[in-house]
């Protein structure tokens, strides 16, 4: 079984990401694949730099099966694959011209919504964001959060689920004392009895609950059905304009992988773990709380406006948390045309 790391290491520098190594993707043969119609003219090979989060089933979980299934070759893409640890550094790398396409979680959607990149496809609807409280702390429901110290990673989905929990109780961020920590430190602080409340996401939430089994779930995604915590694949604004064909072909790859992972989740977890070194059980746990929408349904959602509504619901949370000043029209930062073209090309 091939590992991403066997595809060659290349040098790269991302503006705000301390990246010294990148992974060179497989080169295309210039054809659409052995299963294409022999009468079709080969597609000219295009080049694309693709970023992803190598510890995320929604990042490496797209890249690994694309490699294993030979989809870069099939769709005529000479791809360079570059691992990142989070979404914001990928947006920064796009602005520095280092990558064309990348994956970000729902907590970073405020960046394309603010004009820093373009959403080209929804990825997953997260079901793994929670507000947790220690038993005996007096915090059992959102209203009990008033006056509490809450450990939260700033600018991510933990902050968003906390904002929604507070809003549901008629409270705001000013009603709690935010203890801003990086995600692993929140786990350590909670398990070490330094904080009683944590706003966090999977798989770190599971680590907390495994270590402190009587932990109370104060709020979770399913409590807020009107707000979709959508992750997304995004492209630089320049790539959407100047490399539209290459971005559209990436979406052909993505649409095929997306449907494959829904039907073959265990296989995708195995490939992803082998490729990235991330523990298979953690990737499987992420998959359990990631709602993946079939590609045909994504297309339908794009066409009837559902996708725009979902991203607008996220923007409303970003306004509440101060990440954005106002809600922007989703059609200004979500490109649905390229996905439609990709789906048409595959049919």
BELSULQUI-V589409 format. One record per backbone hydrogen bond with DSSP energy under -1.0 kcal/mol. NH is the residue of the N-H (numbers start at 0). CO is the residue of the C=O. If there is no record, write none. Layout:
nh:NH co:CO
nh:NH co:CO
//
This chain:
nh:5 co:2
nh:6 co:3
nh:9 co:21
nh:18 co:16
nh:21 co:9
nh:22 co:80
nh:23 co:7
nh:35 co:32
nh:39 co:36
nh:45 co:75
nh:47 co:77
nh:49 co:79
nh:50 co:100
nh:51 co:81
nh:53 co:83
nh:55 co:52
nh:58 co:55
nh:59 co:52
nh:59 co:55
nh:60 co:55
nh:61 co:58
nh:62 co:58
nh:63 co:59
nh:65 co:61
nh:66 co:62
nh:67 co:63
nh:68 co:64
nh:69 co:66
nh:70 co:65
nh:73 co:69
nh:74 co:70
nh:75 co:72
nh:76 co:71
nh:77 co:45
nh:78 co:25
nh:79 co:47
nh:80 co:22
nh:81 co:49
nh:83 co:51
nh:89 co:86
nh:90 co:86
nh:91 co:87
nh:92 co:88
nh:93 co:89
nh:94 co:90
nh:95 co:91
nh:96 co:93
nh:97 co:92
nh:99 co:48
nh:100 co:48
nh:101 co:233
nh:103 co:231
nh:107 co:104
nh:108 co:105
nh:110 co:107
nh:112 co:108
nh:114 co:111
nh:115 co:110
nh:117 co:234
nh:118 co:332
nh:119 co:232
nh:120 co:232
nh:122 co:230
nh:124 co:290
nh:125 co:228
nh:126 co:288
nh:129 co:199
nh:130 co:218
nh:131 co:197
nh:132 co:215
nh:133 co:195
nh:136 co:133
nh:143 co:140
nh:144 co:141
nh:145 co:142
nh:146 co:174
nh:147 co:144
nh:149 co:176
nh:150 co:196
nh:151 co:178
nh:155 co:152
nh:159 co:155
nh:160 co:156
nh:161 co:157
nh:162 co:158
nh:163 co:159
nh:164 co:160
nh:165 co:161
nh:166 co:162
nh:167 co:163
nh:168 co:165
nh:169 co:166
nh:170 co:165
nh:174 co:171
nh:175 co:172
nh:176 co:147
nh:178 co:149
nh:180 co:151
nh:185 co:181
nh:186 co:182
nh:187 co:183
nh:188 co:184
nh:189 co:185
nh:190 co:186
nh:191 co:187
nh:192 co:189
nh:193 co:188
nh:194 co:188
nh:197 co:131
nh:198 co:150
nh:199 co:129
nh:204 co:200
nh:206 co:202
nh:207 co:203
nh:208 co:204
nh:209 co:205
nh:210 co:206
nh:211 co:207
nh:214 co:211
nh:215 co:132
nh:217 co:130
nh:218 co:130
nh:220 co:128
nh:222 co:219
nh:223 co:220
nh:226 co:223
nh:229 co:227
nh:230 co:123
nh:231 co:103
nh:232 co:120
nh:233 co:101
nh:234 co:117
nh:235 co:99
nh:239 co:235
nh:240 co:236
nh:241 co:237
nh:242 co:238
nh:246 co:242
nh:247 co:243
nh:248 co:244
nh:249 co:245
nh:250 co:246
nh:251 co:247
nh:252 co:248
nh:253 co:249
nh:254 co:250
nh:255 co:251
nh:256 co:252
nh:257 co:253
nh:258 co:254
nh:259 co:255
nh:260 co:256
nh:261 co:257
nh:262 co:258
nh:263 co:259
nh:267 co:263
nh:268 co:264
nh:269 co:265
nh:270 co:266
nh:271 co:267
nh:272 co:268
nh:273 co:269
nh:274 co:270
nh:275 co:271
nh:276 co:272
nh:282 co:278
nh:283 co:279
nh:284 co:280
nh:285 co:281
nh:286 co:282
nh:287 co:283
nh:288 co:284
nh:289 co:286
nh:290 co:124
nh:297 co:293
nh:298 co:294
nh:299 co:295
nh:300 co:296
nh:301 co:297
nh:302 co:298
nh:303 co:299
nh:306 co:300
nh:308 co:304
nh:309 co:305
nh:310 co:306
nh:311 co:307
nh:312 co:308
nh:313 co:309
nh:314 co:310
nh:315 co:311
nh:317 co:313
nh:318 co:314
nh:319 co:315
nh:320 co:316
nh:322 co:317
nh:323 co:317
nh:331 co:328
nh:332 co:329
nh:333 co:329
nh:334 co:118
nh:339 co:335
nh:340 co:336
nh:341 co:337
nh:342 co:338
nh:343 co:339
nh:344 co:340
nh:345 co:341
//
